[in-house]
Each structure stands twice: as C-alpha cells, then as structure tokens.
Amino acid sequence: MNKIISTITTEVKYIALKTPFITALRRVEDIEFVRVSIECSDRSIGIGEAPATFAITGEDIETILHSIKSIKDELIGLQLQDAMTALHNSSIGSSAKASLDIAILSLMGYFKLENFESIKTDITISFNPKERMLSDAKDALCRGMDILKVKLGKDINHAIEVTKEFSTKLQNARLLIDANQAWSLEDSLLYVNATDDLGLELIEQPVVASDLKGLKEIRNATKTPLLADESAFTLDEVKTIVESKSADMINIKLMKCGGVSKAVEILEYAREKGIDCMLGSMLEGPYSINAALYLAFNYRDVIKYVDLDSPLLYREASSELDFHFDGAVISF
C-alpha cells in the first residue's frame, strides 16, 4: 500500500540546557525547535525537527514555521516519494526542509542500522574565560569525554593561550578547535604558526564562509587538518571545496544541507573521493539527533568525527532518543 500524506502539523518545543552554550556566533541557554508531524492515510506518523539557528542558516522559529506552512498544502495528498521530490524542488530554508525530510524518511522506514558497534561523540567546551574553559575541559575528561570541541572567539591571543594551556595541561585530550568564522586571515595564520606543533586534530572554519581563498591559504600554511563547516552547506559547495583543495575535511549537518537524503549524497561523494567528514549538529532536539545518529552508525567509514553531543547538554535526559549516551559513548 502506497502511503499518502493526509496531515502535517507543527509545534514549538524547548529543552533547557545544563549551562549556556557559547560560541563566537551566539549564546544559547535553551534549545528552541520546531517539531513537525506528518500523518499518512494509514495513520502512520513520521516526526522531524528543526532548531532555530538564525546565525547559521538564517532561520528563526517563525521562518521555519512559515516555510512548513507554505509547502504543506503542496505535500498533502502526495505519495511519500513524490512528496520528497516536491520538497527538495522547493526553495524553503534548509532547516525547515530537513525537518520534513526526516519525517518523510521515517515514514519510508529508512532509519535502520547496519552496524551496531558503539560510536563516540565529542563534547563541546563553550567559549569562556580561559580558567572557566580549562575547568570545563577537566570536568569532561574526568567523565570520560576525551574528544573536546573547543569553541574559540575573535581574540586571537586568547585563542592561542587557551589552546596552549589545553595542550600542556590536558595531554590525554584530543583537541578539535572551532573558530566559527571568527578570525581574519592574518589572525588565522598567526594562530596556526603558534599552534602547529601542538598536535591538534583539526581546526574548523577559521575564516568567514565565503573566503575559500583564505581557507586554502591557511590549509597550505599548516600541517593541522582544516575542516570546512559554514562554507559547506550543499553538495555543490562541498565539491567546490574539495576540487579547489580549500580544506581537508567537511562538516556535514542535516540542518545545513536540507536533511538526511541530502547528507547521504554528500557522504557518498566523500566516500568516492576519500574525504573524511565530521557529522555535526546545531543544538537540536532528540528526533533530529536520532536521524543524524543513524547516519553516524551507518557511515562510520566516512565519518571520522561525530559531533552529536546535544543530549549531553540537556538539563534533563530525553526519553525520545533511540540511542543511549554513556558519557561520550553512544550505543543503540
């Protein structure tokens, strides 16, 4: 029996965080997201989610709600595959598109595991004064979380000091440095010159997303792998980065590329080209994290780093996760 979409509804949800999440781009104390439910004629229901990440995707809650409302009537009455085609032919925002994509794929029975072996996520160390960041990092290490995603800000001297301090005092930590586009080319080159011998695992998006020339110059100036994030939303943008050799790795996020189906296209391309990826996330709710985790489990040959730590940041554990978090170790 072919499933026909009968209704699409939305609600706004909130999840409180243990502590504020702070990057060079934003400060967040609660996760705010839209949950979309698609019901079919057989009464089966698929659920997807999209967080408000205006600083990254240009979408706030109202934009996401408006986008879903604008396409809802076009999708109702369609079979699932036809609805997926119509969705990705539309011009709505990438996060709104991702929420519907996740819900439709759920109805198609897409989310199954091929490999059940546990995986490990990093943990975010928010941008703060150096002493607070070091304290947070030590606490993470004490809880068995040794892959640290370190958020740094515009002050390059602070960035260098924090990095050197972490490298010296947290020798068992694996350091992933994330500048969130905060640095100029000049400061980025200063940073890599000062930290090139510290054994950093990667540096993520040091310059603004549009500056691929600068990104490539930084890549050529350091032996530390460079990870493109905000520069790489779509498959076409990923191809441009890979072909121009502007970065070593790509950070794939469902909310950037438009959902699981589009993330799979990027992952298949990365597999073909031998490019390592990070599977990242915004601050997201449990259903969108679930969707990303199925990819993380099934594409572990391509996904070198898993950045899906949102559930570790929730003030209270969620009962809606398909996966179990034991510190940084994730199992099904």
Beta strands, then each sheet from edge to edge (+ up, - down):
strand 1: 5-22
strand 2: 27-40
strand 3: 45-51
strand 4: 119-120
strand 5: 123-125
strand 6: 147-151
strand 7: 174-178
strand 8: 202-204
strand 9: 226-228
strand 10: 249-252
strand 11: 277-279
strand 12: 303-306
strand 13: 324-326
strand 14: 329-331
sheet 1: 1+ 2- 3+
sheet 2: 4+ 14- 13+
sheet 3: 5+ 6+ 7+ 8+ 9+ 10+ 11+ 12+
end
